[in-house]
Structures are given as C-alpha cells and as structure tokens.
C-alpha cells in the first residue's frame, strides 16, 4: 500500500498551490486527498506481474464525478490533475511499479452520482513517454525462483502489456489497452486467457483485425504472432 508520507506530501503541495483555495472549494464536497487515496488503491488493485517479476500498473485514470462536484472542480482542473498524476507516479516509484506510458488523470462528469461521491476507472495506455523495457527486467526477481513461468503479455514497440483473463484492445476509454489510433475501433478486439491458451476475437471492428497479415475473426494465438489493429501492431508473447 502507498505510504502515508506520499499522501501527506500531496496535501502539502495542494496547500501551496492555490494558497488555501482548495480547502474552501472542497469543504463538504469531494476531497482531493480522498481521490488521491482512491487512485493509489486502483493502482494497487490493478497491478500485474509481467516478464519475471516486473510489476505493471495502469497509467491512465478517469475520476467520475457528479455534476455539482465537476462544476466545482473546473477552476482547479489542470493543476489538480497534474498533482494527482505526480502523486500516482511518486507512489509507483516508492512501490517499484512501472508504467507503459505517461501518467494521466482525467475528470469526467457522469449521471447517477450524488455530491461527494466519485468512481475511479483505469487503463493501460501505451505512449511515447513510456518507461522503456530493460534487459534487467527479464531477470527473475528475488521473490521469484529461476525458471518460474511468466504470464502472457503483448509487446507494443518497447512496451509490454500484461494480459488478464479478458483484455480488450481499443480506442475508447472502456478498453483495457487504449491505442490512440484513429483506425482502431473503440472496442476493437478481445484477448481471453483460457487455461494455457490465449484466444483472440475481433469485436466487430470497422477495419478488422489481422494476425501475421491475415484477417481473422477468432484465433488461438501462438508465441510471436503479430496482431494488427488499425495502423498499430502488437506482438503476442506466451510468457511460458
């Protein structure tokens, strides 16, 4: 879990940011420190071990707010999102977690939430500023015995993306792996881990899904298969 020190440093930065305006703005409403704690819990809950012990966490977080809280946040939107993103990055560094792209926090107004209530969702979004894959990451961690199996994952350029039981690739915010590619549908394809196999399924995308250059609707993947969605290419690794 994230240390109390990280949250305390976050609160101190907020206090100096607008000389107390946050305390006045958020009294009785959504508290920034509550959001900060929720973001670190989300990272903790969604962390995944890839390639011999490297711990990967989401890098894009969306905070869903009621209309009343969203309106109150507008004046502080950019500086608060930056501070929250810096806090997540600081917590990740403290815990030894890594990302596949820059950390970003967004606010989104949604229906059905009361004042003071909020929800957090997250995604793994590859980006140019991602932390590069290093040879050291392939070495077993002290807690993982040599020869232990590695979960399946995707390679996207220099980045690695772990596969969960169900991983949706797409351009929309609801996708688990978001690609900023206009040729990719909002929910483009899904990868499902079933026993020792990984099955790829196109989700009725506009431009289709290709594996090793061939269009597919569904396919069981093998190590090294190249998956093309839009103009983006992902390489499947069985991790065995």
C-alpha positions in Angstrom: 0.0 0.0 0.0 1.0 3.6 -0.6 2.7 5.1 2.5 1.1 7.9 4.5 4.1 10.1 3.5 3.1 10.2 -0.2 -0.4 11.4 0.7 0.9 13.9 3.2 3.3 15.4 0.6 0.4 15.5 -1.9 -1.7 17.5 0.7 1.2 20.0 1.3 1.6 20.6 -2.4 -2.1 21.3 -2.7 -2.0 23.8 0.2 0.8 25.8 -1.5 -0.8 25.5 -5.0 -3.6 28.0 -4.5 -3.0 29.3 -1.0 -5.8 27.5 0.7 -8.4 27.9 -2.1 -8.8 24.1 -2.2 -9.9 23.9 1.4 -12.6 26.5 0.7 -13.7 24.9 -2.5 -14.0 21.3 -1.4 -15.5 21.7 2.1 -18.3 19.2 2.2 -17.7 18.0 -1.3 -15.3 15.6 -3.0 -11.9 15.9 -1.1 -8.7 15.8 -3.2 -7.0 13.6 -0.7 -9.8 11.0 -0.9 -9.4 11.0 -4.7 -5.6 10.6 -4.3 -6.1 7.6 -1.9 -8.6 6.0 -4.4 -6.2 6.4 -7.3 -3.4 4.6 -5.4 -5.9 1.8 -4.3 -6.8 1.5 -8.0 -3.2 1.1 -9.0 -2.7 -1.5 -6.2 -5.8 -3.4 -7.2 -4.9 -3.5 -11.0 -1.2 -4.2 -10.7 0.1 -7.2 -12.7 3.4 -9.0 -12.8 4.9 -9.4 -16.2 8.1 -10.9 -17.5 9.8 -12.3 -14.5 8.6 -10.0 -11.7 8.2 -6.6 -13.3 5.1 -5.0 -11.7 3.0 -3.0 -14.2 0.1 -0.7 -13.1 -2.3 1.4 -15.1 -1.1 4.8 -16.3 -4.4 6.5 -17.2 -7.0 7.2 -14.5 -10.5 8.6 -15.0 -12.3 10.1 -12.0 -16.1 10.1 -12.5 -17.8 12.9 -10.7 -21.3 14.2 -10.1 -22.3 17.4 -11.9 -22.1 19.5 -8.8 -18.5 18.3 -8.0 -17.4 18.6 -11.6 -18.6 22.2 -11.8 -16.7 23.0 -8.6 -13.5 21.3 -9.9 -13.4 23.3 -13.2 -11.4 26.2 -11.8 -8.7 23.9 -10.5 -8.9 21.2 -13.2 -5.4 21.3 -14.7 -3.3 21.9 -11.6 -5.2 19.3 -9.6 -5.0 16.7 -12.3 -1.2 17.3 -12.6 -0.8 17.0 -8.8 -2.8 13.7 -8.7 -0.8 12.3 -11.6 2.5 13.3 -9.9 1.3 11.6 -6.7 0.5 8.3 -8.5 3.9 8.4 -10.2 5.6 9.0 -6.8 3.7 6.2 -5.2 4.6 3.9 -8.1 8.3 4.8 -7.7 8.1 4.1 -4.0 6.5 0.7 -4.6 8.7 -0.3 -7.5 5.8 -0.3 -10.0 6.2 0.8 -13.6 4.0 2.1 -16.5 3.8 1.7 -20.3 3.1 5.4 -20.8 2.9 8.7 -19.0 0.6 9.0 -16.1 -2.6 10.9 -16.8 -5.6 11.7 -14.6 -8.9 12.9 -16.1 -12.1 14.2 -14.6 -15.4 13.1 -16.2 -18.9 14.2 -15.3 -21.4 11.3 -15.2 -25.1 10.9 -14.3 -26.2 8.9 -11.2 -23.7 10.2 -8.7 -24.5 12.3 -5.7 -22.4 15.2 -4.4 -19.3 14.0 -2.7 -19.4 10.6 -4.4 -17.0 9.5 -7.2 -15.7 6.5 -9.0 -12.3 5.7 -10.5 -11.5 3.6 -13.5 -8.2 3.0 -15.1 -6.5 1.6 -18.2 -3.0 0.7 -19.6 -2.3 3.2 -22.4 1.0 2.9 -24.3 2.7 6.2 -25.1 5.9 7.7 -26.4 7.0 8.8 -22.9 6.7 5.2 -21.6 9.3 3.6 -19.4 11.4 1.5 -21.7 11.8 -2.2 -21.4 15.2 -3.0 -20.0 17.2 -6.3 -20.1 17.3 -6.2 -16.2 13.5 -6.7 -16.2 14.0 -10.2 -17.8 15.9 -11.4 -14.7 14.0 -13.2 -12.0 13.1 -11.1 -9.0 14.4 -12.2 -5.5 10.8 -13.4 -4.8 10.5 -15.4 -8.0 12.5 -18.6 -8.5 14.5 -19.1 -11.6 12.6 -21.0 -14.2 9.2 -19.8 -12.9 6.5 -19.3 -15.6 5.7 -15.8 -16.9 2.1 -14.8 -17.7 1.3 -14.0 -21.3 1.7 -10.4 -22.5 1.7 -8.1 -25.5 4.6 -6.1 -26.9 3.9 -2.7 -28.3 7.1 -1.1 -29.5 9.4 -1.1 -26.5 6.4 -1.5 -24.1 4.9 -4.6 -22.5 1.3 -5.1 -21.6 0.1 -7.9 -19.3 -2.9 -10.0 -20.3 -5.6 -10.6 -17.7 -8.4 -13.2 -18.1 -10.1 -10.8 -20.5 -8.2 -7.9 -22.1 -10.0 -5.5 -24.6 -7.9 -3.6 -27.1 -9.4 -0.4 -28.5 -9.5 3.4 -28.8 -12.3 4.0 -26.3 -12.0 4.8 -22.6 -13.6 1.5 -21.7 -10.8 -0.5 -23.3 -8.2 -2.1 -21.1 -5.5 -1.3 -23.6 -6.1 2.1 -25.2 -4.4 2.9 -28.5 -4.5 6.5 -29.9 -5.0 5.3 -33.4 -8.0 6.5 -35.5 -8.1 3.2 -37.4 -8.8 1.4 -34.2 -12.4 0.9 -33.0 -13.5 1.9 -29.5 -13.7 -1.8 -28.6 -11.7 -3.4 -31.4 -10.6 -6.9 -30.2 -10.5 -9.0 -27.1 -7.9 -11.5 -25.8 -9.0 -14.1 -23.4 -6.7 -16.4 -21.4 -8.3 -19.8 -21.2 -6.2 -22.4 -19.3 -2.8 -22.3 -21.0 -4.1 -20.7 -24.2 -4.8 -17.2 -25.3 -7.7 -16.6 -27.8 -8.1 -13.5 -29.9 -11.5 -12.3 -31.0 -12.4 -9.4 -33.2 -15.3 -7.4 -31.7 -16.9 -6.3 -34.9 -14.4 -3.6 -35.5 -14.7 -1.3 -38.5 -11.3 -2.1 -40.0 -10.9 -5.7 -38.9 -8.1 -7.5 -37.1 -5.2 -9.2 -38.7 -2.7 -11.8 -37.4 0.5 -12.2 -39.3 -1.1 -10.2 -42.1 -4.2 -12.4 -42.4 -7.7 -11.1 -41.4 -9.2 -13.1 -38.6 -12.4 -13.1 -36.6 -11.2 -15.5 -33.9 -7.9 -17.4 -33.4 -5.8 -19.1 -30.8 -2.5 -17.3 -30.6 1.0 -18.7 -30.6 4.1 -17.1 -29.3 5.4 -14.3 -31.7 2.1 -13.8 -33.5 1.8 -10.2 -34.8 -1.6 -8.6 -34.3 -2.5 -5.6 -36.4 -5.4 -3.3 -35.4 -5.7 -0.1 -37.4 -2.1 1.0 -38.0 -0.9 -0.4 -34.7 1.0 -3.7 -34.3 1.1 -5.8 -31.1 3.2 -8.9 -30.7 1.9 -11.7 -28.6 4.2 -13.4 -26.1 3.1 -16.6 -24.4 5.4 -15.9 -21.5 6.0 -19.6 -20.8 
